Amino acid sequence: MSDTSGSGDWHRRTLEHRGALFAVLSVAAIAVGSVVELVPMFTVDFEPEELEGISPYTPLEVAGRDIYVREGCYLCHSQWVRPFRSETVRYGEWSRGEEYAYDRPFQLGSRRIGPDLHRVGGKYNNAWHYEHMMDPRSTTPGSIMPTYPWLAEWKVDPADATASVTTLASLGHPYEASVLSDVPAAMRAQADEVVADLAASDITVEHDDEIVALIAYLQRLGRDGRAKIAAAEAAAGGEGSP
Amino acid sequence: MTTHPPDAAPAPAYDDDIVRHFFLATVLWGVVGMLVGVIIALQLAWWPANLGVPHLTFGRLRPLHTNAVIFAFAGNAVFTGIYYSMQRLMKARSHDLLSRIHFWGWQGIIVSAALTLPFGLTQSREYAELIWPIDLAITVVWVVFALNFFDMIRRRQVKHLYVAVWFYMSFVLTVAVLHIVNALAMPATLTRSFPIYSGMTDALVQWWYGHNAVAFFLTTPFLGLMYYFMPKAAERPVYSYRLSIIHFWALVFLYIWAGPHHLLYSGLPDWVQTVGSAFSIMLIAPSWGGMLNGLLTLRGAWDRLRSDPILKFLVVGISFYGMSTFEGPMMSIRAVNGLAHFTNWVVGHVHSGALGWNGMISFGMLYWLAPRLWTKVHNEGWVSLHFWMATVGIILYTVPMWAGGVTEGLMWRAFNEEGLLQYPNFVDIVARLAPFYWMRFVGGLLYLSGAVLMAFNFILTIRDAAGGSAPAPVAAK
């Protein structure tokens, strides 16, 4: 800069000539909004009654969720029903904030190439999910979803799932000591139920097939919240509300 | 008042070798990132395009596409421009070793992204998918870059920090803050971790990061490039110094608040949603301040737009910046967001920014730099052809995405006379989008083809320079 003096240039002398000060102020400028928006969310916890009825994913569901994350399901499916009639009619109850209390990482998604999944738990039976993952067009003609045959071939690694569950426990997810002491056994118990249910539909899977864990996760989605909302509405109705 | 970037010192004082490195990496990763984009665009029009290979499914390739274009293409473009312009603006050579650690470290991170994301190794945080060991590597490389950057400022031979430097500085510092806060996680295995935040808090942190990756990785450094290369290419000083001060401080202060507009109608507290919307709408002012300052730099020289393809790239780039920073605030209004969110409209919006603003500014800068780093561009006609391929490509991309987005948004919410959903089967709506997906594929393919033409042109340019028969590099102005 050949010419940096002159009238009205006080800010050049005080700021644009001073690199360190400029750097500090530019960080201060972004710190304000960050602190105001983020810090309240860090410091305010849910009230205990808000979390009543909301429990962490079981070990098998955690393993299924790891698969959901791995395959990038969230890139086409949201888990976030908005409070619009068009969405509650299509999907079910709108999503409350506390329902995600044990979602790490969150899976709200940002795009609906396929439908929302937050209330998919219990909507279809296990066999439907199996057929759908093997060939989406067998259950949903016209679907553009890829086929996922490898989920019936690849196995859940018990050590890997144990690492996930114990890490979530270390972050505060409440698990029974008996579950933490033998995560594979807890997975096995739930997986056997899914295997038996699929067998009744003439579908043969092993308890440690990835598809079993993924189905367990999908069948869990949104159920705690839905049960809680239904209970609250029943209670309100019982008191004679309109 | 002088607002023109200062003139260069004699060439040998500067490390242009590192600029050449980043330049070539920009071209290479640009083509790769756009190619992956075209592949996943094809998959939405014709699902078997994943060939039944797990690693090539949409869910695994989309993060590779976004990371490649944001951090590999746009990132290397920014580093190219920063190493070229900072040395000249500061009249100080960058540190040779730090520059090379930065370059090879960054390329290593990109390669490790390409080797992990297709295997499903991801944190599932949009634009921050890379697993925790790579996050650590990013932190180290970023510190090296920051040391190199601030050391140039410390050793500078000029008193004044030119406008572009403010925007670069905000980029270096804010990206560091965003990356570290968003990446805080507890490792479970070498390739998997769980964030220290959960649920809506995790979503808020991620979208505070995600939106400000747009702000401080794809906006402020590109405004810095605009403030350096636009006056150089136009041979005119920046329109207004005062405007640049006002819009800089307003932009960095306001942008950081805008993240919650990604979570409207969610379980996030209402006040956070409202604040996010309000600040997003306010952002029109500083965004357009930057656009006007860039466009008006061409005042008195608009006739050169007819003949100079570099100016065409820059002016169209700045115009797309103006359009997408108008569209973004509109989409942050709750009622509009209710329709637009989750639809292809959002995809169209981000691509008018990425292809229109980041892409066109990068191309203009590369074409301006090539003769100064090697020799006269091999084929000037191809530069104009690339400009038209890119411009038409963007239109063929964004218009169908906008139309397809509004279509699906309206169909999702349509009720019939009996008060029932008019399209209760979601897949019926999906089927209606196929023509839009095909048009978008063609637009993307055209844009990619333009980039391939550019790469070919640069290969021949470098061969010309190596051949020695071509004229010597154009002296830096």
Interface residues (C-beta under 8 A of the other chain):
Chain A: M1 S2 D3 T4 G6 H11 R12 E16 H17 G19 F22 A23 S26 V27 A29 I30 V32 G33 S34 V36 E37 L38 P40 M41 F42 D66 V69 R70 E71 G72 C73 Y74 L75 C76 S78 W80 R82 P83 F84 R85 S86 E87 V89 R90 S95 R96 G97 E98 E99 Y100 A101 Y102 D103 R104 P105 F106 Q107 L108 G109 S110 R111 R112 I113 G114 P115 T140 P141 G142 S143 I144 M145 P146 T147 P149 W150 D160 A163 S164 T166 T167 L168 S170 L171
Chain B: M1 T2 P6 Q43 L44 W47 N50 G52 P54 T57 F58 G59 R60 R62 P63 G120 L121 T122 Q123 S124 R125 E126 F150 I153 R154 R156 V158 K159 H160 L161 Y162 W166 M169 S170 L173 T174 V177 V181 M186 P187 A188 T189 R192 S193 F194 P195 I196 Y197 S198 G199 M200 T201 D202 A203 L204 V205 Q206 W208 N212 F216 I245 W249 V252 F253 L254 Y255 I256 W257 G259 P260 H262 L263 Y265 S266 G267 L268 P269 V272 V275 G276 F279 G338 H341 F342 T343 V346 V347 E408 W412 R413 A414 F415 L420 L421 P424 F426 V427 D428 V430 A431
